[in-house]
Amino acid sequence: MNCEICGKKITSKPVQILIERSVLTVCQECSRYGTVVDKKTAANIQQPLLKPSSKIKSKVVKKDKFDEFVLVDNFGELIRRGRVSLGISREEFAKKLGEKESVIRRIEAGEMYPPADLTSKIERLLKITLRAKVEDSFKGDLPTSSSLTLGDVAILREGKND
């Protein structure tokens, strides 16, 4: 069993502690971060706040459809050009996407990667493609494993005597 705080394997007796209404099973060392509780108290605390209802249906979470895609290298420039070609300001663009203007500014500057859902919205609105398949993005003139040398990988610094 692993400690729920530090992740280390618990070698001695596990301790149950209370931290902000959550009961955690931790190692002796991490037990100082909460209030030690006995098993009976822990069972009472861990009761669900909401009782299951027959009206509530479980939602099936689908695998993200963007797993096999990556953003193109110049995504920020493409977004800016597309927005300018439509003749809309950054503020108007942000409103149409339901985002803050500062988020759009950071994405256009390449300081922030847009999440998958925002990427889809931008692509639809600007009628551009910002994603490439993973296989397509890594094609090119990659050296074979036999021709790759340490010099190809390392960055050599000459003349530095520190």
C-alpha positions in Angstrom: 0.0 0.0 0.0 1.3 3.5 -0.9 0.9 6.7 1.1 -1.8 8.9 -0.3 0.3 12.0 0.3 3.9 11.3 -0.5 3.3 8.1 -2.6 6.0 6.1 -0.9 5.3 2.4 0.0 4.0 2.2 3.6 6.4 -0.2 5.4 5.0 0.2 8.9 1.4 0.3 10.0 -0.7 2.7 7.9 -2.4 5.6 9.6 -5.7 7.1 8.8 -5.8 10.9 9.1 -8.5 13.6 8.5 -7.6 16.5 6.2 -10.5 18.9 5.3 -13.2 16.3 5.7 -11.3 13.7 3.7 -9.8 10.5 5.3 -6.5 9.5 3.9 -4.4 6.4 4.5 -0.8 7.6 4.9 2.6 6.6 6.3 3.8 7.5 9.8 5.8 10.4 8.5 2.9 12.1 6.7 0.5 11.5 9.6 1.6 14.9 11.0 -0.3 16.7 8.2 -3.7 15.8 9.5 -5.7 14.6 12.5 -5.3 10.9 13.3 -8.7 9.2 13.3 -9.7 5.7 14.3 -11.4 3.3 11.9 -14.9 3.9 13.3 -14.7 7.6 13.0 -13.2 7.3 9.5 -16.1 5.1 8.4 -18.6 7.7 9.6 -16.8 10.6 7.8 -16.5 8.7 4.5 -20.3 8.3 4.2 -21.5 9.9 0.9 -23.1 13.3 1.3 -25.7 12.5 -1.4 -27.6 9.2 -1.5 -27.7 7.5 -4.8 -31.0 8.0 -6.7 -32.6 6.0 -9.4 -33.0 9.2 -11.4 -29.2 9.8 -11.6 -27.6 8.1 -14.5 -23.9 7.5 -14.8 -22.2 9.4 -17.6 -19.9 7.4 -19.9 -16.7 9.4 -20.5 -15.5 8.9 -24.0 -11.9 8.9 -24.9 -10.7 12.4 -26.0 -10.9 12.5 -29.8 -7.9 14.7 -30.0 -5.4 12.2 -28.5 -3.9 11.5 -31.9 -3.5 15.1 -32.9 -0.9 17.8 -32.1 -1.0 21.6 -32.7 0.9 22.8 -35.7 4.0 24.8 -34.9 2.8 28.2 -35.9 -0.7 27.9 -34.5 -0.6 31.4 -32.9 0.3 33.2 -36.2 -2.3 31.2 -38.1 -5.0 32.2 -35.6 -4.0 35.9 -35.7 -3.9 35.9 -39.5 -7.3 34.2 -39.7 -8.8 36.7 -37.3 -7.3 39.7 -39.1 -8.5 38.4 -42.5 -12.1 38.3 -41.1 -11.7 41.8 -40.0 -12.6 41.3 -36.3 -10.8 42.6 -33.3 -9.3 40.4 -30.6 -12.0 41.5 -28.3 -14.8 40.5 -30.7 -13.1 37.2 -31.4 -12.8 36.4 -27.7 -16.6 37.1 -27.3 -17.5 34.8 -30.2 -15.4 32.1 -28.6 -16.7 32.7 -25.1 -13.1 33.3 -23.8 -11.2 36.2 -22.2 -9.3 38.6 -24.5 -6.1 37.9 -22.5 -6.4 34.2 -23.3 -6.7 34.9 -27.0 -3.7 37.3 -26.8 -1.6 34.6 -25.1 -2.6 32.0 -27.6 -1.8 34.2 -30.6 1.6 35.1 -29.0 2.3 31.3 -28.6 2.6 31.7 -24.8 -0.3 29.3 -24.2 -1.7 26.2 -26.0 -5.4 26.2 -26.5 -7.3 23.3 -25.0 -8.9 20.8 -27.4 -12.4 22.2 -27.2 -11.2 25.8 -27.8 -9.0 24.6 -30.7 -12.2 23.1 -32.3 -14.1 26.4 -31.9 -11.3 28.4 -33.4 -10.9 26.0 -36.4 -14.7 26.3 -37.0 -14.9 30.0 -36.7 -11.8 30.8 -38.7 -12.2 27.9 -41.1 -8.5 26.9 -40.6 -6.7 23.7 -39.5 -4.6 24.0 -36.4 -4.1 20.3 -35.7 -2.0 17.7 -37.5 -2.0 13.9 -37.0 0.8 12.7 -34.8 2.2 10.5 -37.5 2.2 13.4 -40.0 4.0 15.7 -37.6 7.0 13.4 -37.1 7.6 12.5 -40.7 10.6 13.9 -42.3 14.3 13.3 -42.7 15.0 11.7 -39.4 18.4 9.9 -39.1 18.2 6.2 -38.7 19.4 4.8 -35.4 22.6 3.6 -36.9 23.6 7.0 -38.2 22.7 9.0 -35.1 25.8 10.0 -33.1 26.4 11.7 -29.7 27.4 14.8 -31.6 24.0 14.9 -33.3 22.3 15.1 -29.9 24.8 17.0 -27.7 25.3 20.8 -27.8 29.0 21.4 -27.5 30.4 24.5 -25.7 33.9 25.4 -26.7 36.1 28.0 -25.1 34.2 28.2 -21.9 36.4 27.8 -18.8 34.2 28.1 -15.8 
